[in-house]
Protein backbone atom coordinates (compact mmCIF):
# COMPACT_ATOMS: atom_id res chain seq x y z
CA UNK A 1 0.00 0.00 0.00
CA UNK A 2 1.11 3.51 -0.69
CA UNK A 3 2.05 5.73 2.25
CA UNK A 4 -0.43 8.39 1.06
CA UNK A 5 -3.52 6.46 -0.14
CA UNK A 6 -5.60 7.87 -2.97
CA UNK A 7 -9.03 9.11 -1.82
CA UNK A 8 -11.87 8.31 -4.23
CA UNK A 9 -15.43 9.59 -4.31
CA UNK A 10 -18.37 7.20 -4.43
CA UNK A 11 -19.64 8.35 -7.84
CA UNK A 12 -16.30 7.47 -9.44
CA UNK A 13 -16.17 4.03 -7.81
CA UNK A 14 -19.82 3.28 -8.70
CA UNK A 15 -19.06 3.70 -12.42
CA UNK A 16 -16.81 0.63 -12.34
CA UNK A 17 -19.60 -1.98 -12.33
CA UNK A 18 -18.88 -4.28 -15.26
CA UNK A 19 -17.16 -7.63 -15.63
CA UNK A 20 -14.17 -6.04 -17.37
CA UNK A 21 -14.02 -3.11 -14.90
CA UNK A 22 -15.13 -3.91 -11.35
CA UNK A 23 -14.34 -1.93 -8.19
CA UNK A 24 -15.63 -2.74 -4.71
CA UNK A 25 -15.78 -0.80 -1.45
CA UNK A 26 -15.01 -2.94 1.62
CA UNK A 27 -14.36 -1.43 5.06
CA UNK A 28 -13.68 2.03 3.66
CA UNK A 29 -11.15 0.78 1.12
CA UNK A 30 -11.54 0.54 -2.65
CA UNK A 31 -10.41 -2.58 -4.51
CA UNK A 32 -10.12 -3.16 -8.26
CA UNK A 33 -11.15 -6.83 -8.43
CA UNK A 34 -11.31 -6.98 -12.23
CA UNK A 35 -8.38 -9.46 -12.53
CA UNK A 36 -10.05 -11.70 -9.91
CA UNK A 37 -13.48 -11.93 -11.59
CA UNK A 38 -12.87 -15.30 -13.29
CA UNK A 39 -11.18 -16.80 -10.22
CA UNK A 40 -13.71 -15.81 -7.54
CA UNK A 41 -15.15 -19.02 -6.02
CA UNK A 42 -18.64 -17.50 -5.86
CA UNK A 43 -18.57 -16.38 -9.48
CA UNK A 44 -18.44 -12.94 -11.02
CA UNK A 45 -22.16 -12.30 -10.43
CA UNK A 46 -21.53 -12.08 -6.68
CA UNK A 47 -18.88 -9.43 -7.19
CA UNK A 48 -21.00 -7.50 -9.71
CA UNK A 49 -23.94 -7.42 -7.32
CA UNK A 50 -21.71 -5.75 -4.71
CA UNK A 51 -20.72 -2.84 -6.97
CA UNK A 52 -22.08 0.66 -6.52
CA UNK A 53 -22.50 0.32 -2.75
CA UNK A 54 -20.53 -0.33 0.39
CA UNK A 55 -19.96 -4.08 0.09
CA UNK A 56 -18.62 -4.51 3.64
CA UNK A 57 -21.71 -6.35 4.91
CA UNK A 58 -21.79 -8.62 1.86
CA UNK A 59 -18.11 -9.43 2.36
CA UNK A 60 -18.40 -10.05 6.12
CA UNK A 61 -21.61 -12.12 5.87
CA UNK A 62 -19.85 -14.73 3.74
CA UNK A 63 -17.10 -15.23 6.32
CA UNK A 64 -14.01 -14.92 4.14
CA UNK A 65 -10.83 -16.62 5.30
CA UNK A 66 -7.65 -14.87 6.44
CA UNK A 67 -5.98 -15.82 3.16
CA UNK A 68 -8.84 -14.16 1.22
CA UNK A 69 -8.33 -11.01 3.28
CA UNK A 70 -4.60 -11.07 2.58
CA UNK A 71 -5.29 -11.60 -1.13
CA UNK A 72 -7.39 -8.43 -1.19
CA UNK A 73 -4.34 -6.27 -0.53
CA UNK A 74 -2.99 -6.76 -4.04
CA UNK A 75 -6.25 -5.30 -5.44
CA UNK A 76 -6.23 -2.23 -3.16
CA UNK A 77 -6.32 1.10 -5.02
CA UNK A 78 -7.32 3.66 -2.40
CA UNK A 79 -9.68 4.86 0.29
CA UNK A 80 -13.31 5.92 -0.16
CA UNK A 81 -14.44 9.38 0.91
CA UNK A 82 -17.07 8.25 3.44
CA UNK A 83 -19.04 11.49 3.09
CA UNK A 84 -19.83 10.65 -0.55
CA UNK A 85 -21.24 7.16 0.14
CA UNK A 86 -25.06 7.25 0.23
CA UNK A 87 -26.69 5.80 3.34
CA UNK A 88 -29.11 3.69 1.32
CA UNK A 89 -28.97 2.71 -2.30
CA UNK A 90 -31.50 1.11 -4.60
CA UNK A 91 -29.98 -1.86 -6.40
CA UNK A 92 -29.39 -1.14 -10.08
CA UNK A 93 -28.32 -4.30 -11.92
CA UNK A 94 -25.39 -4.06 -14.32
CA UNK A 95 -26.37 -3.44 -17.94
CA UNK A 96 -27.29 -6.58 -19.83
CA UNK A 97 -28.14 -7.36 -23.41
CA UNK A 98 -31.84 -6.69 -24.07
CA UNK A 99 -34.20 -9.65 -24.30
CA UNK A 100 -34.83 -10.67 -27.88
CA UNK A 101 -38.35 -12.14 -28.19
CA UNK A 102 -37.63 -13.33 -31.75
CA UNK A 103 -34.98 -15.73 -30.46
CA UNK A 104 -36.01 -19.39 -30.70
CA UNK A 105 -36.19 -20.96 -27.23
CA UNK A 106 -33.41 -23.43 -26.50
CA UNK A 107 -35.76 -26.30 -25.65
CA UNK A 108 -37.36 -26.02 -29.10
CA UNK A 109 -33.95 -26.34 -30.73
CA UNK A 110 -33.16 -29.42 -28.62
CA UNK A 111 -36.47 -31.05 -29.54
CA UNK A 112 -35.87 -30.37 -33.23
CA UNK A 113 -32.35 -31.80 -32.99
CA UNK A 114 -33.92 -35.02 -31.75
CA UNK A 115 -37.02 -35.16 -33.99
CA UNK A 116 -35.54 -34.18 -37.37
CA UNK A 117 -33.15 -37.18 -37.57
CA UNK A 118 -35.99 -39.50 -36.48
CA UNK A 119 -38.23 -38.09 -39.21
CA UNK A 120 -35.50 -38.56 -41.82
CA UNK A 121 -34.97 -42.15 -40.66
CA UNK A 122 -38.73 -42.81 -40.77
CA UNK A 123 -38.99 -41.32 -44.26
CA UNK A 124 -36.06 -43.44 -45.47
CA UNK A 125 -37.66 -46.61 -44.06
CA UNK A 126 -41.02 -45.74 -45.65
CA UNK A 127 -39.43 -45.12 -49.06
CA UNK A 128 -37.51 -48.40 -48.76
CA UNK A 129 -40.66 -50.32 -47.75
CA UNK A 130 -42.86 -48.95 -50.53
CA UNK A 131 -40.25 -49.15 -53.29
CA UNK A 132 -38.98 -52.60 -52.39
CA UNK A 133 -39.54 -55.22 -55.11
CA UNK A 134 -41.39 -58.33 -54.05
C-alpha positions as CSV (number, residue, x, y, z in Angstrom):
1,X,0.0,0.0,0.0
2,X,1.1,3.5,-0.7
3,X,2.0,5.7,2.3
4,X,-0.4,8.4,1.1
5,X,-3.5,6.5,-0.1
6,X,-5.6,7.9,-3.0
7,X,-9.0,9.1,-1.8
8,X,-11.9,8.3,-4.2
9,X,-15.4,9.6,-4.3
10,X,-18.4,7.2,-4.4
11,X,-19.6,8.3,-7.8
12,X,-16.3,7.5,-9.4
13,X,-16.2,4.0,-7.8
14,X,-19.8,3.3,-8.7
15,X,-19.1,3.7,-12.4
16,X,-16.8,0.6,-12.3
17,X,-19.6,-2.0,-12.3
18,X,-18.9,-4.3,-15.3
19,X,-17.2,-7.6,-15.6
20,X,-14.2,-6.0,-17.4
21,X,-14.0,-3.1,-14.9
22,X,-15.1,-3.9,-11.3
23,X,-14.3,-1.9,-8.2
24,X,-15.6,-2.7,-4.7
25,X,-15.8,-0.8,-1.4
26,X,-15.0,-2.9,1.6
27,X,-14.4,-1.4,5.1
28,X,-13.7,2.0,3.7
29,X,-11.1,0.8,1.1
30,X,-11.5,0.5,-2.7
31,X,-10.4,-2.6,-4.5
32,X,-10.1,-3.2,-8.3
33,X,-11.2,-6.8,-8.4
34,X,-11.3,-7.0,-12.2
35,X,-8.4,-9.5,-12.5
36,X,-10.0,-11.7,-9.9
37,X,-13.5,-11.9,-11.6
38,X,-12.9,-15.3,-13.3
39,X,-11.2,-16.8,-10.2
40,X,-13.7,-15.8,-7.5
41,X,-15.1,-19.0,-6.0
42,X,-18.6,-17.5,-5.9
43,X,-18.6,-16.4,-9.5
44,X,-18.4,-12.9,-11.0
45,X,-22.2,-12.3,-10.4
46,X,-21.5,-12.1,-6.7
47,X,-18.9,-9.4,-7.2
48,X,-21.0,-7.5,-9.7
49,X,-23.9,-7.4,-7.3
50,X,-21.7,-5.7,-4.7
51,X,-20.7,-2.8,-7.0
52,X,-22.1,0.7,-6.5
53,X,-22.5,0.3,-2.8
54,X,-20.5,-0.3,0.4
55,X,-20.0,-4.1,0.1
56,X,-18.6,-4.5,3.6
57,X,-21.7,-6.4,4.9
58,X,-21.8,-8.6,1.9
59,X,-18.1,-9.4,2.4
60,X,-18.4,-10.1,6.1
61,X,-21.6,-12.1,5.9
62,X,-19.8,-14.7,3.7
63,X,-17.1,-15.2,6.3
64,X,-14.0,-14.9,4.1
65,X,-10.8,-16.6,5.3
66,X,-7.7,-14.9,6.4
67,X,-6.0,-15.8,3.2
68,X,-8.8,-14.2,1.2
69,X,-8.3,-11.0,3.3
70,X,-4.6,-11.1,2.6
71,X,-5.3,-11.6,-1.1
72,X,-7.4,-8.4,-1.2
73,X,-4.3,-6.3,-0.5
74,X,-3.0,-6.8,-4.0
75,X,-6.2,-5.3,-5.4
76,X,-6.2,-2.2,-3.2
77,X,-6.3,1.1,-5.0
78,X,-7.3,3.7,-2.4
79,X,-9.7,4.9,0.3
80,X,-13.3,5.9,-0.2
81,X,-14.4,9.4,0.9
82,X,-17.1,8.3,3.4
83,X,-19.0,11.5,3.1
84,X,-19.8,10.6,-0.6
85,X,-21.2,7.2,0.1
86,X,-25.1,7.2,0.2
87,X,-26.7,5.8,3.3
88,X,-29.1,3.7,1.3
89,X,-29.0,2.7,-2.3
90,X,-31.5,1.1,-4.6
91,X,-30.0,-1.9,-6.4
92,X,-29.4,-1.1,-10.1
93,X,-28.3,-4.3,-11.9
94,X,-25.4,-4.1,-14.3
95,X,-26.4,-3.4,-17.9
96,X,-27.3,-6.6,-19.8
97,X,-28.1,-7.4,-23.4
98,X,-31.8,-6.7,-24.1
99,X,-34.2,-9.6,-24.3
100,X,-34.8,-10.7,-27.9
101,X,-38.4,-12.1,-28.2
102,X,-37.6,-13.3,-31.7
103,X,-35.0,-15.7,-30.5
104,X,-36.0,-19.4,-30.7
105,X,-36.2,-21.0,-27.2
106,X,-33.4,-23.4,-26.5
107,X,-35.8,-26.3,-25.6
108,X,-37.4,-26.0,-29.1
109,X,-34.0,-26.3,-30.7
110,X,-33.2,-29.4,-28.6
111,X,-36.5,-31.0,-29.5
112,X,-35.9,-30.4,-33.2
113,X,-32.4,-31.8,-33.0
114,X,-33.9,-35.0,-31.7
115,X,-37.0,-35.2,-34.0
116,X,-35.5,-34.2,-37.4
117,X,-33.1,-37.2,-37.6
118,X,-36.0,-39.5,-36.5
119,X,-38.2,-38.1,-39.2
120,X,-35.5,-38.6,-41.8
121,X,-35.0,-42.1,-40.7
122,X,-38.7,-42.8,-40.8
123,X,-39.0,-41.3,-44.3
124,X,-36.1,-43.4,-45.5
125,X,-37.7,-46.6,-44.1
126,X,-41.0,-45.7,-45.7
127,X,-39.4,-45.1,-49.1
128,X,-37.5,-48.4,-48.8
129,X,-40.7,-50.3,-47.8
130,X,-42.9,-49.0,-50.5
131,X,-40.2,-49.2,-53.3
132,X,-39.0,-52.6,-52.4
133,X,-39.5,-55.2,-55.1
134,X,-41.4,-58.3,-54.0
